[in-house]
């Protein structure tokens, strides 16, 4: 394929995806406010632009469907056709169809499938001058219908620019940003080694060289910070995708729900955005399926028949906190315990703390659904959340009140490209512990000795602290140094200790992925190059302490359920 044509097709693909996403959001607004002329105009412009671009490339199927959609929107714009819920459902189905057809056309498969032909006929009927009652045209998809679903979006912070306003911006491939980040990291490492060498230059010449080196180091740090800033994107566009999710899931399961969005201007690393989509989808679907009650049940309990799902984000020091909260029934403690006993994970008569119940619902294969549906029953929802979040060096907690609702909180680092770490030595090797997990450092008392498996318990200000000796974890000779230290780390559910040979201090390092041969190593989450040029492995704190923390959490650490 000609390079210029390939580049033009890629631009068409990207702009079409953005235009359809904007149109989808405008349709959600139109469903709440049927008289909103700007929303109709936004969808109309997106359809018109897509039709023109598709016609330029000769994509006949795309052009035909977009033209039929444009005709319907023109009638809505002229107030000849009311924007009822069934009509909005038809328009949303058309957006979905176009979203699937665009990449197929770019890849060389242009045309209307049978389901597209059926959709086209519905659009043609709705767009004809004789159609005045869309509610009677069977526009709703099978099993959905208009069940009085309410979807709202409340945004905090200043309004965003329109999707068609791109003055002063350019598109940059994510691979290019990753390469820039790697290069700035390597420059930082090279500068550290150079500084060490220059420190040995004697006299005034050495002072002048070190002064110049310090200035170059300042510029290098500014460049790295700028590259990091370029990688940051707002969460608003990500959050707005779920307006449609709430609408469709609630409609399909005869619920009424609205989505409230807060903190859409909070920015995170673009890699975090890529990995947070699936966890958010599962949390929102879970909130509607297990949280929001049917309208009649909510009314009987004195609640608004329309439930609320809140998706919020905020900054907390060096972390990003994302919450999915609902005002539904809350976790059903007895039902969870009964299911745990049925699965053999809990002995008859054994009691669990609130924190242990929280951990149960996050484990793979655990579900309280009575039957398997398209929404739940296989026990993979919250397990996917936990695994994806831990992959990003984050944590998940649950707070629930019976009859009032549940809040799932995800805490993630702002960026996964650079890690603020605490460097430790074990034997001849160097390791990095994520700094946001470090609580304090203590000296291991001389009388303390771990068991043969490397685990032990030490007394810290009258409190028992479980710890694991990293020498044992990594198979090093058992002979310890004269003095050992314990790095106390926080994890989901409490604190634990990592016994190390040497404390080397804080360091900001650029993350490097492990090669295929080393991926999946227990207790290792990645690698980094230190300023000295030495390669250090990054420790996976959750994996290391998961097996040493007692099953029963301390009451003070338990989550309120």
N, C-alpha and C positions, 0 to 999 in steps of 0.2 A: 504494500500500500504506500502511495506517495506520502512523504513525511508531512507535508503541509496539510493534506487531507486528513491524515490521522490526527494531527494537532487540532484541526477544526472540529472533527468528530468528538474528540475528548472534551473540547470546550462546550460543544452542544450538549453532551451528556451531563457535564457539571452544572451548566446553567439550567437545564431542564429539571434536574433534581432539586435545585434551589427554588425554581419557580413553582414546582408542584408542591413542595413543602410549604411555601408561602400561601398557595391557594388552599391547601388543606386547613391551615390555621384560620384563614379568613372564613372558610365554610363553617368551622366550629363557632366562630363569632356570629355568623349569620344565623345559625340555628338558635342562638340565644336572643339575638336581636334581628328579627326578620326584616325590619325596615332600614337596616344599616346599608346605605348606598355605597359607602366606601368599601365594605367587604365584598359586595357584588362586583364592584369595579376592579378590585384586586384579583379576584378569580378570573374575571373576563380578560384582563390584561395577560395573565399567565397563560390562559388557553389560546389567546390570539397569538402571542409570541411563540408558543410551542408549535402552533399550526404553521406559522410562517417559516420557522427554522426547519421544520420537518419537510415542508414543501420544497425548500431550497435543496435539500439533500435527496429529494425524490422518494421519501418514505410515505407511500400512499396510504397504508393502513393507519399510521399515526395521524396523518393529515385529515383523513376522513372522520376518525373518532373525535379529534380535537375540534373539527368544524361543527359537528353535531352538538358537542358540549357548549361551544360558543353560541350556537343558536338558542339553546335553552337559557343560557345566562343573559342573552340579549332580551329575551322575553321577561325574565325576572327583573332586569334593569329597567325595563319600560313599564313595570307594574302590571303586566298582562298575565303573569303567573306568580302566585304567592309562594314565598319561600317556606313551605311547610316541612315538617320533619321527614316525611317520606321522600320529598323532592331532594332535600339535603343528603339523605342517605344515597339516593341515586347519583348525585353529583360526587359524593365521596367515593363511591364504587368506581366511577369514571376516572377519578384521580388515581385510584389504585391500579386500574387497568393501564393507564398511560405510564405510570411509574414502572410497571413491569415491561411494557412494550418498548420504551426508549432504549434500554441497554440491548435488548434483542435486535432492534433495528440497527444499532451501531455495530453490532457483531455480525450483521448480514442477514438476519431473519426478520423481514418486514412482512406484515400481513395480519389479518384479523382471524383469530381462532374462533371456534363456535361460541364460546362464552362472550367473546368480544362482539360478535355479530348480534347476539341477544341483547347485549347492553346498548349497542348502537341503535337497535330498533326501539328500545325504550326511550332513548334520547330523542330519536326522530319523532316519536309520538308526543313526547313532552314539549318538543320545540315547534310542533305544528300549531297553526292558528286555531285549530278546533279544540286543542287541549286546554281546558280551563279548570279541571278538577284533578290535580295530580294525585290526590289521596285515593282516587278510585282506579288508578292505573297499575296497581300492584307493583309499586316501585321498591318496596322494602325487600332486602335479602331474606332468604329462607331462615326462619327461626329467630329473626331479630325483631322487625316491626317497630312501631312507635310505642314505647312503653313509658312515655313521659320522662325520658332520661334528660337530666339537666346537667350541663357542663359549663362551668364558669372558669375564668382565668383571672386571678388578681395578681398584679405584678408590683413588686416593690422597687424603688429606685427610679431613676430617670428613664424615659421611654427610649426605645431603640430606634436606630435608623431603619428605613425601609430596605427590603432585600434588593431593590433595584438601584440603591445608591452606593456606588462603588468608587466614587471619586477619590483619587490619591491612594488607591490600594492595588496590590498585585497578588496573584495567586502563586503560592510556593508549595512545592511538593513536600510531604512530610518526610520523605527520605532525605531531602536536601537539608531540612531543619535538623534531623538526626545527625547527619554528617557534620553540620556546623557545630552542633553540641559536642560531638566527639573530638573535633579539631580543637575547640577551645579547651576541652579537658586535657588533651595531649599537650597543648601549649602551656597550660598551667603546670603540668608535670615537668616539662622541659625547663620551665622557668625555675621551679623549685630546685632541680638538680644544678642549674647554672648558678643560682644564688649560693648554694653550698660550696661550689668550686671557687667563686669569687671571694668568699669570706676569707680565704687563705692568702689573698694578694696583699702584700705588706705596704706600708707607707701611705703617702698622699695619693699615689696612683690608685691604690686599693680603695681609699675613701671615695674618690671621684667615680670609680667604676661602680661601687656599691650604690652611690647616689643615683646614677643613671639606671642601674638595675631596679632600684625601688620605684622609679618613675615608670619604667616599662611594666613592672608588676602591677602598678595601679591601673594602667591602661588595659592590661590583660584582664583584670577583674571586671572592669567596666564593660569590656566586650562580652565577657561571659554572662554578666547580668542582663545585657541587652538581648543576647540570644535567648536567654531564659524567658525574657518578657515577650519576645516574638512568639514563643511556643505557647503562651497562655491564651486561652480562649474563654469567653463568657459561657456560663451554663444555661443561659436563657434559651437559646435555640434547641438545646438538648431537652430541657424541661418541657418546652412547648409541644414536643412530639407526643407527650403522654396525654394531652387533652383528648386526642383521638382514641388512645388506648382505653382511657376511663369510659368514654362514651360507648365504644363498641362492646367492651367486656360487661359493663352494666346492662346494656340493652339485651345482650345475648342471654343474660342470667336473671332477667326480670328484676333488676335493682335500679334504684335511682341514685345517682352520685354526681357530685361536682368536684372539679379539681381546682385547688388553690395553689398558686405558685408564688413562692417567696424567695428573694435573694437571687434573682436571675442574672444580676450583674456581677456576681462572684466569679472570678476567673481561676481556672485550673490548667494544668499542663494538658496539651492536646492528647497525649497518650492515655491519661486518666479518662478523658472523655470517651475514647475508643473502648475502654474496658468496663465502663460503668453502665453502658446501655442495657446489657442483659440483666445485671442485678436489679436495676431500677424497674425493669419490666416485670420481673418476678415479684418484687415487693409490692408493686401497685396491683397486680393481678391477685396476689395473696390478700391484700387489704380488702378488695371487693368480695372475694370468694369467702374468706374466713372472718372478715371483720364487719363490713356493712351488711346490716340485716335487710330483709325484704321490707318494702314500704309499709305494709300493714302491721308488721311486727314492730317497726320503729314507732309508728303512730300509737300503738297500744302501750308502748313504754314511755310515751310522752316526748318522743324525739321528733325532729323534723323528718318527714318521710324521705327526704332527699339527704343522703349521707354526704359527708365531706372527706375527701382525701387531700391532705396537704403535702406538697412536695417543696421542701425548703433547703436552702444552703447558706452557710455562713463560714467566715474565716475564724480560726481559733489558733492563734500563734502560728506555728509552721504547718498547720494541718487544715484540711477542708472537711467540714462536717455536713453530711447530707442526711436528711431525715424524711421518711415517709410515714405520715401519721394519719390515722383514721379515727372517726368517732363512733366506731361500731361496738360490737359486743365484748371485745377483749379476748385474751387467751382463755380457753376453757380448761382450767387446771385439772379437774377430775377426768375429763375426756383424754387429756394428754397422758395422765398417769395410767389410765386403763389401757391405752394403746401401747404404752411402754411395757406394761406387764404382758400384753398379748404377744409382743415381739420378743419377749424374753430378755429385755434390757433392764427389767426392774423386778426384784423378788417380791412376792406377796407380803404385804405389810411393811415393806421398806418405804421410808419417807424420803422425800427429796426437798432440797432448798429451792427457792425461787430461781437462783442462778443455774442450778442443775437442770431445772425444767427448761430454762432458756436454751441451754446447750442441747437439750434433746431435740427441740424443734429445728435446730440448725444442722442436725446430723443427717447424713445421706440415707434415703429410704424411709424416713419418718414422715408419716402423714396421718392426720385424724379424719380425713375425708372418708365417708361411708362407702363411696363408689368412685371408680375412676371416670373422670370426665375430661373434656378438652382443657379444663382449667386447673384441675387438681386431682390428687389421689395417688400419685406415683412417688411422692416424697422427694422430688428433685428441685423444687422451687427455692427454698431457703438454703439448701445445700449448695446450689449454684451461687447464690449470693455470698455465702461464706468463703467458698473456694476462690471466686474471682476477686473478692476484696483482699483476702490474704495474699493473693498473687501480687497485688499492688502494695504490699506491706501495710495494709490497713486492718481495721477491726470492726466487728459487728456486735451491737448490743440491742436488747429488746426491753422495752418498758411497757407494761400493760396493766390496765385497771379493769376489772370485771364491770361490764355494762357501760364503760366510758370510752374505751378504745385502746389502740395499740400504737406505739411509736417504735419504728426500727431505725436505729442510728448507725450510720456508716462513717467512720473516721478514716481519712486518706491523707497521704502526703500531698502537698501542693504540686510537687513535681516528682516524677520518677526518673528524671535524667541525672539529678545530683542528689547525693545523700549526705546529710550532716551525721557523722558517725563518731563513735568512741573507739579508738584503736587499742587493741589488747594483744599481748603476746602469749602464745601457748607453745612451749617447746621452741623450735627454731622458726615457727611460722607466725604470721601476723594476720589478725582477723579484725573485722569492723562490725561493731554492734550499732544498729540504728539509734541515734542519739535521743530521739523522741520516746524510746522505750526505757532509757536509763533513768533510774531513780536516785541511786547513790552508790558509792563504792566503799567497801568495808574490808578490813583485814581478817582473813580466816584465822581464828584462834589456833594456837599450836596444838591444842588437844583434840581439835576436830579432825576427824578422818572419815572420808566417804566409805560407803560399802563397796563390795567388790564390783558392783555394776556402775560405780562412779557417782551414785546418788547419796545424799546425806541431808541432815537437818541441823541447822544451827540456831542458837538463841540470839535474837536481835531485839534488845530492849524489852525483854519479857515476852516476845512473840516468836513462835516457831516459823523459821523460814526454810522451805525446802530448796536444795540447790543441787546442781550437777557439775561434776568436774569435767571440763572440756578435754583434759588429757585422756580420760577414759572414753569419751565420746568419739574422739578421733584416733583411738588406738595407739596412743603414744606410751612409752615406757612409764610405769607407775611411779618411778622415783621422782618425788616432788622437789621443787626448789626450797630453799630455807624459809622463804616467806611467800605466801600465796595471798591473792586478793579475790574478793567476791564482788562481782558487779550485780547489783540488785536491779532487776528489770521488771517492768509492769507488763501484764498481758491480760487477756480477757479473763476476768475472774479473780485477779489478785496479783501477787508478786512472787517472784522466785529469784534464785541466785545462780550466776554462772561463775564457777571457780576458774581463775586464770593464773598464769605465772607472772605476768607483767602488765602494768597499766601504762599506756603510751600517750594518752591524752586525746583531745578532740581533733577532728580533721574533716574538711569538706572535700569529698571525692566525687568523681564522675563515675556513674555506674557503667559497667560493661557486662553484656550478657555472657553466660557460660556457653561453651561449645556443646554440641550435641552429646559428646562423650561424657560430659560432666553434669548434664541437666538431670534433675530428679534426685540429686544427692541429698540424703536426709540432713536437715539442719543447715543447709547452704542455700542462700537466696540469690547469689550473684557474685560478681567480682569487681574490684576497683584497683586503680593504679594510684599509689600514694605519691606525695611530692618527692620522695626519695627515689622514685622509679620502681619501687618494690610492688609486686602484685599481692593484694590482700583479698581474702574471701569474706563476703558479707554474710553474717550469721542470720538465719531465720529463727527469730526468738520464739515465735509460737510453736514451731516444730520441735525446738530443743526442750522447752519446758512443759509441753503437753503431757508427757509421760511421767513427770515427777511431781506434779501438783496433785494433792489429794482429791479424791472424787467429791468430797463435801467441801463447799466453799465456806469461808467464815461468814457469819451473819452480816458483818459490816460490809462485806463485798457483794452480798446478794442483790440482785436487781429486784425492784418492786414489780410484782406481777398481779 
